[in-house]
Amino acid sequence: MSNDLVLALFIIAVGISVAGVSAHLYQFILRAPAMLSYTGKTYLASLGNLFISFVCGPYIMLNLGFNNPQDASLSKPFILLAALIAFGWAFITGLMFMSIYLAFV
């Protein structure tokens, strides 16, 4: 049972790592902040934004937990909810990238 927990944590770590690297690479190349959106000028741009939102989503959600728009104080429930969503999402992202990696190796 502990091996299953370690494997799940490893998949989450891969997902968070891929999301962070993808977000920073996207921001470096396009000089625009990575954000959750699906809008674009063309259909292809919309699909690209949707893909970036899916891949970079866990990292963006972790950042949203610390950016409280109401005031300068940090809300513990808001941070915990953002972290819960981000780590669940990171599991899905990590599982996708680990399966792609294992398919080609």
C-alpha positions as CSV (number, residue, x, y, z in Angstrom):
1,M,0.0,0.0,0.0
2,S,2.9,2.4,0.7
3,N,4.2,1.7,-2.8
4,D,0.9,2.9,-4.3
5,L,1.1,6.1,-2.2
6,V,4.7,6.8,-3.3
7,L,3.8,6.2,-6.9
8,A,0.8,8.6,-6.7
9,L,3.1,11.2,-5.1
10,F,5.7,10.7,-7.8
11,I,3.0,11.2,-10.5
12,I,1.8,14.4,-8.8
13,A,5.4,15.6,-8.6
14,V,5.9,15.0,-12.3
15,G,2.7,16.8,-13.1
16,I,3.6,19.9,-11.0
17,S,7.1,19.9,-12.6
18,V,5.8,19.7,-16.1
19,A,3.2,22.4,-15.4
20,G,5.8,24.8,-13.9
21,V,8.3,24.2,-16.7
22,S,5.6,24.7,-19.3
23,A,4.3,27.9,-17.7
24,H,7.7,29.5,-17.4
25,L,8.7,28.4,-21.0
26,Y,5.4,29.8,-22.3
27,Q,5.9,33.1,-20.5
28,F,9.5,33.3,-21.7
29,I,8.7,32.6,-25.3
30,L,5.5,34.7,-25.7
31,R,6.2,37.4,-23.1
32,A,2.7,37.0,-21.8
33,P,1.5,35.6,-18.5
34,A,0.1,32.0,-18.7
35,M,-3.5,32.0,-17.6
36,L,-6.5,29.8,-17.7
37,S,-8.4,30.7,-20.9
38,Y,-9.9,29.2,-24.0
39,T,-10.4,32.3,-26.1
40,G,-8.3,33.2,-29.1
41,K,-8.5,35.1,-32.3
42,T,-8.7,32.0,-34.4
43,Y,-9.8,28.4,-33.9
44,L,-6.2,27.2,-33.8
45,A,-5.3,29.9,-31.2
46,S,-8.3,28.8,-29.1
47,L,-7.0,25.2,-29.2
48,G,-3.5,26.3,-28.2
49,N,-4.8,28.3,-25.3
50,L,-6.9,25.4,-24.2
51,F,-3.9,23.1,-24.3
52,I,-1.7,25.5,-22.4
53,S,-4.4,25.9,-19.8
54,F,-4.6,22.2,-19.4
55,V,-0.9,21.6,-19.1
56,C,0.0,24.7,-17.1
57,G,-3.2,24.6,-15.0
58,P,-1.8,23.1,-11.8
59,Y,0.9,25.7,-11.6
60,I,-1.5,28.5,-12.4
61,M,-3.9,27.2,-9.7
62,L,-1.2,27.2,-7.1
63,N,-0.4,30.8,-8.0
64,L,-4.1,31.8,-7.8
65,G,-4.1,30.6,-4.2
66,F,-1.7,33.3,-3.2
67,N,-3.1,36.1,-5.3
68,N,-6.2,37.1,-3.4
69,P,-8.0,39.8,-5.3
70,Q,-10.1,41.2,-2.4
71,D,-7.3,42.5,-0.2
72,A,-3.6,42.0,0.7
73,S,-4.3,39.3,3.3
74,L,-4.0,35.6,2.5
75,S,-7.1,33.5,3.0
76,K,-6.3,30.0,4.4
77,P,-9.5,28.3,2.9
78,F,-8.8,29.9,-0.5
79,I,-5.2,28.7,-0.4
80,L,-6.2,25.1,0.6
81,L,-8.9,24.9,-2.0
82,A,-6.5,26.1,-4.7
83,A,-3.8,23.6,-3.6
84,L,-6.4,20.7,-3.5
85,I,-7.5,21.5,-7.0
86,A,-3.9,22.0,-8.2
87,F,-2.6,18.7,-6.8
88,G,-5.6,16.8,-8.2
89,W,-5.1,18.4,-11.6
90,A,-1.3,17.7,-11.4
91,F,-2.1,14.0,-10.9
92,I,-4.0,13.9,-14.2
93,T,-1.3,16.0,-16.0
94,G,1.5,13.8,-14.5
95,L,-0.4,10.6,-15.5
96,M,-0.8,11.9,-19.1
97,F,2.9,12.8,-19.4
98,M,4.2,9.7,-17.7
99,S,2.1,7.5,-20.0
100,I,3.4,9.4,-23.1
101,Y,6.9,8.9,-21.8
102,L,6.4,5.2,-21.2
103,A,4.8,4.7,-24.6
104,F,7.9,6.0,-26.4
105,V,10.5,4.3,-24.2
